[in-house]
Amino acid sequence: MSEGPTKLVLVWTTADREVAMNMILMYGRNARRLGWWDQVNLLVWGPSGPLLLADEELKVEIKAMIDEGVEVIACKACADRYGISDALSEISVKVFYTGEALTNAVKSPDWAVLTF
């Protein structure tokens, strides 16, 4: 067994659809499905929220990730700024204030954090 973190947070901040489809969502889903990480969280933060809601294919990928066991969460402060908190909740994204949770993950030896 390798040493190091066993949990992963993917912080998705970009409005770049190509990065979302061809890295963040693909890696996040496979990382959980194939057991590369014991826990995978996807944090939707900033411009990624409106992108997600505007793109049906991204919504399908998010649902598949959730079905694979990825916890998909969104920053409530950011989502409120965009006026999308309720819409994110409707697609099973857990919306709450995430600053403290992200800070704890960054400081913890149990978590790896990748930001896009």
C-alpha positions in Angstrom: 0.0 0.0 0.0 1.4 3.4 -0.9 1.9 6.1 1.7 0.3 9.5 1.5 -3.3 10.8 1.3 -6.2 8.5 0.6 -8.8 11.1 -0.1 -9.0 13.5 -3.0 -10.7 16.9 -3.5 -11.0 18.2 -7.0 -11.7 21.9 -6.9 -13.4 22.8 -10.2 -13.3 26.6 -10.8 -12.8 26.9 -14.5 -15.6 27.6 -17.0 -13.5 25.7 -19.6 -15.8 22.9 -20.8 -12.9 21.0 -22.4 -11.0 20.9 -19.1 -14.1 19.8 -17.3 -15.0 16.9 -19.7 -11.5 15.7 -20.5 -9.8 16.0 -17.2 -11.8 16.9 -14.1 -14.9 14.8 -14.6 -13.2 11.9 -16.3 -10.5 11.6 -13.7 -12.8 12.1 -10.8 -15.2 9.4 -11.9 -12.5 6.9 -12.7 -10.5 7.7 -9.5 -13.5 6.6 -7.5 -14.8 3.8 -9.7 -11.4 2.2 -10.0 -10.5 2.7 -6.3 -7.5 4.9 -6.9 -8.7 7.0 -3.9 -10.8 5.9 -1.0 -12.9 9.1 -1.2 -13.3 11.6 -4.0 -15.1 14.9 -3.6 -15.7 17.3 -6.5 -16.1 20.9 -5.4 -18.0 23.1 -7.8 -16.7 26.7 -7.2 -17.2 29.9 -9.1 -17.7 29.8 -12.9 -17.9 26.1 -13.1 -21.4 26.2 -11.6 -23.1 28.2 -14.4 -21.2 26.1 -16.9 -22.5 22.9 -15.4 -26.1 24.0 -15.3 -26.0 25.2 -18.9 -24.6 21.9 -20.3 -26.7 18.8 -20.4 -23.7 16.5 -21.1 -21.9 17.9 -18.0 -25.0 17.2 -16.0 -25.0 13.6 -17.2 -21.4 13.2 -16.2 -22.1 14.7 -12.7 -24.9 12.2 -12.2 -22.6 9.3 -13.2 -20.0 10.6 -10.8 -22.5 10.7 -8.0 -23.7 7.2 -8.9 -20.0 6.0 -8.7 -19.7 7.4 -5.1 -18.2 10.8 -5.8 -19.5 13.5 -3.4 -20.3 16.5 -5.5 -20.5 19.7 -3.5 -20.7 23.4 -4.3 -19.7 26.6 -2.5 -22.9 28.2 -1.3 -21.4 31.7 -1.3 -20.3 31.4 -4.9 -23.6 29.7 -6.0 -25.6 32.4 -4.3 -23.6 35.1 -6.1 -24.6 33.4 -9.4 -28.2 32.8 -8.2 -27.8 29.0 -8.8 -27.9 27.4 -5.4 -31.4 25.9 -5.9 -30.6 24.7 -9.4 -27.5 22.9 -8.2 -29.4 21.3 -5.4 -32.0 20.0 -8.0 -29.3 18.0 -9.7 -28.1 16.4 -6.4 -25.2 18.7 -5.8 -24.8 19.4 -2.1 -24.6 23.2 -1.6 -23.1 24.6 1.6 -20.4 27.0 2.7 -17.2 25.1 1.8 -14.4 27.4 2.8 -13.7 25.7 6.1 -14.0 22.2 4.6 -11.6 23.1 1.9 -9.2 24.7 4.4 -9.3 21.5 6.5 -8.6 19.3 3.5 -5.6 21.4 2.4 -4.2 21.2 5.9 -4.8 17.5 6.4 -2.3 14.8 5.5 -5.2 12.5 4.6 -6.4 14.7 1.7 -4.9 15.6 -1.7 -6.3 18.7 -3.4 -6.2 19.4 -7.1 -7.5 22.6 -8.5 -8.6 23.4 -12.0 
